[in-house]
């Protein structure tokens, strides 16, 4: 037993000599030095560069921040400040809207200083703007709170661009207010000269009401105009501080482009109505011009169908070629025999609101109605409808294997239309979308899967 124990002790070096052992220790030391060198020059988690400072004081710099280069640290700080500025200024704007309603509108209404028509002329759609601001601000604040709860002190998980695009319906509301601003101010000036009680109320409010910060009603009425023109500037600051690999980078750029297009459209409408004032102008490009045209078409379509903006969803829009076949035998002859004309087509869906308090619902309600709006190409600066909208509840949509580059829409007991896009895949996409709502809404939808049948009397029905 004693011999075995001494043998075990004597072989504690695992059989390697002094020279190999020294080499192993040297290699381990070199490896450790290499690891320390890599640690000192580890890549930045944001940009991938290797110019990180060596952090020795763990208390002054946590590991997550130590994984960033100095440039990216500064960028994250700027992004956090820009995001918080966006949210805080939105809250301040909402406070100004609340003052307009509670310190001016409601007291003037309760005292009978102005009629309801006069109040509407001065304050326009201020209640719509208040509702939109409250919903928008609530979602923004939830994003901020959730980021802090998850330990994201830099707010890198907050996606302002995505939230902004979800509330893109607030932009037409700003347009309604801005276009009425000139007439609102003129009406207020005229009424203030005419009504002494109104003049006294406005003077006393400005001088004695501390909530107004010595500002008059006209200054508060400018708040929506100032806010809508500040959105591109705030978004630009966030974009500048957001790396292109961030998931919100594309949405931020899209949101900025959308708001700039709406501002250009407001300026255009202002000039058409003969007003001298304009909002901030932005550099025009082809994308913004196309978006301005789309805004005009959507306005024309909404005005035609008479639906509420918040209950309307634009499923598809864009150019299509349209033909009206003289008989039902055109399929045998082929679509080349048809005379097509270029047309702008919009597919609109009227959705039931899930709740009155939510203007932007994650789950849209059931479809109440769906229409196709056909608009001629722009002529003399205005869009003109080809005819009244086609209600898909009264239409049957079908296609034929012999003419797979087109699809046919038959309005029951009236007319037939053949549509096609320059791109065959997009033609099929249009067909699937239109057929979907036609099947859902048609009173005859249970008959033969919404296909044409002998009960439909129209001269254009195919045999």
Steps between C-alpha positions, in 0.01 A plus 500: 500500500783734583670426168182572300448828682856616434463403136181708470673798656803457278284503183303813591643675192304258275824370357612812311846633554608845608555628144151410365345633819679833454385520139140431605516775762642741243225412250232544764646838586502599133142386461392701802677806360323449167162478674573821688609667178179386325298620797668838471416516130173308490255612227232755579156343515351785294753574226748209520806722536783405741595830657333437836659655808622259767257505792647405837249658737193276494306734725533792259414311182276196471578221256237600244636852471859367495419312180457829312757725341508865596325605180211257551465595864456860399255395226290299744491794739388731218236251390361469851483878533329529161243232584420662835477841330247357253284357778531800733415753230201288400384518861548879504305531177220294653496735800452798266210320332345438841532871584327594174206280591471552877607865533346642184255275315295367793474833692399685184243231424361497857475881513332516160759745368489333157262274315588140427562586135737781599684273744542239226632767266766612748602170662448276194568130573687562826325208671625259232855624556461454876381141460786418264759658728376308805512165318837574338656619825366199691671256262824700506506506879434125514802445274720710730376332820541151354858577393596618849328200660709268282822671601539684169632827642608619153145451359639300206184285492274805456386523137361849443478447123278193527266673747481810279403293195226328702350844569545636148125578494570802719664678205171565312359637826788750513425589139135576578606730784778675305284575198238663722752699706488815289120526505498415874729791586302739279175394667651542847624852413159601366309359797736661751431841349128432487443344847619697802443213745721275290776761495480543877511123557809456281685792667421381854600144413836606362586726795352312796497131404841360603445184293523707181856624573402851380422362155186595306259271318661559162833369629340179622310453175838490322610194702382233248675682212822526698479136604444351155793697355727388784447126440754479212763680706452273801503188282817622326678526835402142589602373156841667529562325831365160387731252331378361169494149651240603757158339426328841517732675255287431191176592679650828617593598146157397370326701775708808417422465130126462570477811717702709252271388218195603700653840572566552129141401427369747761706776337360408159141506629568831674614659174197360316270664755674835458662520845832678530648304792688172454655240726866409500612382154715195443716382213282333241587162352313253283390289796343799679327609180345156462389503862339845456305361204392202711380734777290693247345180367419374849330830581295479181400142578404577863294801393322284242405211727431721803662269757671607821877516465569292811270222374655483154790282390665529158578140409652566156552796271680565177471501120298236315387462142124475452283387210125450461434202270205540262387141554584184691693341214822699543677212677491287188648782294755595766567818694684650202165581346411726796576870514662579836537839664727598789325552831587563866318244717457501877363210704339639818364300792266639766580338835287501814687651793565247775473765774419867502815584698745340258559664163776257413407146593744211467211278394271672248130446532277328247468641150187707443556594138761494224516702179717555196551867412598563138681830437615635166858616464553853627374768262523878554637445849201303629389138522164399352299185567426273207167405659350438843692250717452130433359337814648154524190367677328537162783361289634164389871462429634219286791404280549267206799266432503610136556863605710473814638854456159654574202460732136595455271683739128482432267746669172312537235615251720783381847493344807284460862614530828333410811601696869432460831629628822533302642239738320164490580414863352830615190432288450174689549683832231754409268215400547311827440807715188614312357149486554458875278795594251424227449153648476630858244772430279367223145408605533209259834388645371153593411419141764297324788668682406843360540397135272623222179299460189496285299701757695814415351686205755716326579523127873469576488171691701233330324181388 
